[in-house]
Every structure is written in structure tokens, then in C-alpha cells.
């Protein structure tokens, strides 16, 4: 009898203002579900079907992050198992919410469970990163790590992947708006400067340090004044419709901070209550509604758990 | 009758590896003592004498950081008091241990006490920074803040000066060697690049964040692997005799990290015990002894208190 399991991995927000390529967090909201089946009648990985992607994700296991991650995992542990994947996209594609990382995190977690956990969750990270690198060009773990492990994480270097789990203030809530316009991650990354002024860099590293201090001391005011971005936001915000207006409106509605999620087009905000997160998301949405740009909003808590069985 | 008070302010280590212009700490070691006297027979500031500086510090109140800081303080509070300062330099001049900040911190703290504390310690910081700016050219608070307030601090921006007091692991000790060669701070600063690669900046801001996490979680191993420097050390270490050898020897003797203190020539190391700090300081000293370069070593704890009455 074949063994089957379904795993959910959450959407994630990365590039948290000053913490470009460094901070990321999982959200209590949408995510991807991957159903994996072990079938010993063959060896390797097959993707049986993908739903919720409007036919845009490849069934080819060498071009799909879930397929790539599972193949890398099987190679690493030297398994000759046959794996059939069914991917259910429950989150927007190319949204800046880590959809490619989520399906890879869900898939590799599912297969690890089915094979009786030869590796720890943390040890699955390199496969998720590898899958993202294969399709996106740049190795970064700030979506992969929180989708796999949950929480608010600090990522350093990549070989070996090093992820620190930061404390999350109890009163911290997020709001996200995803305007349905498309931004290509690789292109967006290329638009960033190769060099930045040392003075700007100093502001950023003082602020990432202060962000961690704020998280440890439950100081939302400090979190608010630390989450500034002098590097990515000035460049990338230009390609997100109504960005300045959305940010202004979020802050005016009480958000502690507001910035681009990943490389966009999603925009996230932090708030100090559930009601404010709801209100902020509504205000952000209303700006896109006014311009007849379809958008989706999410709000709630930072998700403590990463990929897990459903 | 004239009122007199003496205040000690500690030497400080700044530019802590990844935390260039951001982190600083006070040391349980040398410092400056300033004796201040209120004399209502005149208005303004006089420096009566300076000892321990081999005649190198100016008695001119407009050229001496202690004189400049006290004048700025008196102007701010609108006092017409006459202040006489006697400065006792108990730490090396131009050593990279914040001597100019220490005498200003001691002086302004003394006068604030004598005038019955119109300002809090934290509010004295702008005057110390102003005095350093007047003589050095660049506003930075990473020596001024720990000398005035003590502890391990995180400094952000400068207007308004914003200083966060970080927790210090109980088992953390420092070692410092001061080789008696001279390096000019302004010149040393000019040698740094105006721009740095974004990739380098990301490593630094991930590491300053990890440093704060390590301090909060008492994780000396993480502190050790976070205190890396890809910006100042490669440039500035070249002008410090035997730098590479000293660092190598410190790490080999068990130091958690080793880097330049301020803009040099002093070199600091962190250790996980008093004995190791002593041993590391001896090893560092032996390298200068071998080359007949005079040097002084200090080792001990990070000093909790800043400027205080003696």
C-alpha cells in the first residue's frame, strides 16, 4: 500500500525593511499544500497535478521548486523511492510572499515525514534554497527558512545555512496587501545597486541590531523606528502601483511600519493590535479598489509553526 | 565657598567588528578624571591644568574636548557659572580607546552634578558628541555614549542621539593591547571606502543583528561568529604594526573575537573567562615586546557604570 501525507507550508514576508536578505517571517494566512505519495513501483519524482496556479507552474520536476527540492533531498539521503506530488497552490504566484519557497518547503517536509524523518526540519533548508536558486538565480533563505521553520527568523550566509529564530512580541500583528500586478524577482533584484554608501549601510546595520533588541524587549515603538529601508524600497517601490499612497495610508491608520514584501508587489505592515491590522489592510485595499486593481489582503499573527502535516 | 567634585569616565572600545560606528563598550580599566570647581567670580570655563598627557592636550577651552563640552552644556542650560577644570589623563592619548570622549564625559558629568543635575546623564551626550566633532570632524557617539553611560551600547543616528543599552553576558571579558604608535583618527577614517558592495553590507547587517541576539541569549559562540568585519579591518589593520599576527595569536589563545578598537592602534579581544583574557593580553603584548614596540595591556569586564563621582 502506498503511503500518502499532506503538508501545508505558510506564505512568508521577507526583506523586512532594514533587514534586506536577512529577516523573514511566516504568516498565519495562506500557504501551499503538497500531497506526497511514496510509490515503490518507480524511482524518482513525478508531479501528478498542480491546482490553484491557473496553469502557470510547470509539471516538469526539473523546473518546479517542489520537484527540484524533493529530488535534491532524495539524492542527499541516497533514497531510490518513487515520489508522486500533488501541489495545491493556496497563495498567489509571484506575489512577493514566497510561493516558490512554500511549495518546496511543503514537498520536502512531506517526503521527509513519509521516509520516517531521516533529517531534521532545519536540515531540509538547503534543498528549499537549492530549488529557489534553480529557478530564481540568487540563493537566499529569507523566504525558505520561515516557510519551513515558522516564526520571525534571521538568516546569515548560505553555506552552511544559518538561521536564528527571533522572539516575537505578543502584541505584534501583520497586514499584507497583494495587488494583482506582476513583478519578476530576478529583474527586480538586478535593479538594486551593486554598491551602497557606507553611511547608508551603517544606518541599516544599526537598525537591524535595534530591530533584534526591540523583538527581545517587546518594544514596538523601537521596532517601528528601526524598520527603515534606504536601499531596496527607494528602487523597488517605483514598480509597485500606488506604493507611496498605500504606505502613507497604512502609517496614518496606525501601522508601526510598512514596506515591500520580498521584491513585491505585495506590501506588508506591522500593527500593535488585530483591529489595527484589519483596519490597515482595509485602507490599503481601498486604494487599489479605487483604481480598479484587483487585490487580496491578509492580516493576523506571525505564524509560529512552519511546514506541518494537515 | 567654591564647590568642587571629581568625576571618572572610562576608556571605551568602539567599532566592534561588524558594528562599525554602531557598537561600543566601556571597560573596567583606565579612564580620565576631571576635577571641576564652580567659581562664581567669573563666567565661562577655564582649564587650570592637564596632567598625564605629556603636554600634548591644549589648555585652550575651545580646543579641548572637556572645555568644549562644558561650554556647550552651560550655554544649553543658560548658566553663567564660572567653571575651573583640572584634567587628569589616566589613559593613553590617540590610542583608539576614546580618550577625547572620556575627558569630555567626565567634565560635563562633573559640572552637571555641581549644578545639581539639571540634566539626566543621557541628555549630556550631545555635548560630548559636539566636543568630539569640534576636534575630529565626524560626529559619532560610539565612544561618547559608553564613556558617559557605561555598558555595551548600540548607537543610532545622531540627531537626536539615540543610545540603546544592550545586555552583557556574565561570562564575557575583554583584553586590549595598546601599542604605542600613533594613528590619526581623521586620516584613518578618510582611508575607508565611501561605498561598499551591497553583498558586504548585507553580511554586516545580518551580523550586527546576530550580535544583539547573542548578547540577549548569552550565546558566546554566536557572538564569536557574528563579530566579523569586512569593511574597516581590511583597510585599517594595515597601519597597525603586527596586526595580523596579534589577531592570530589572540584567536589561537582562545579569544572569541579580535578586532581594532576605534580606529586603532589599540586592538581588543573578547574572551569567555578572566584567565583567558589575561592570557590573550599577555600573548598580544609578547608580539610587540619581541619587536621592541612599547605597549600597554588591559583586561577585565565590560564596565557597567559610565562617568561617576570618585
Interface residues (C-beta under 8 A of the other chain):
Chain A: X18 X19 X20 X21 X22 X23 X154 X155 X156 X157 X164 X166 X192 X193 X194 X195 X196 X197 X198 X200 X201 X202 X203 X204 X205 X206 X207 X208 X209 X210 X211 X212 X213 X216 X222 X231
Chain B: X18 X19 X20 X21 X22 X23 X154 X155 X156 X157 X164 X166 X192 X193 X194 X195 X196 X197 X198 X200 X201 X202 X203 X204 X205 X206 X207 X208 X209 X210 X211 X212 X213 X216 X222 X231
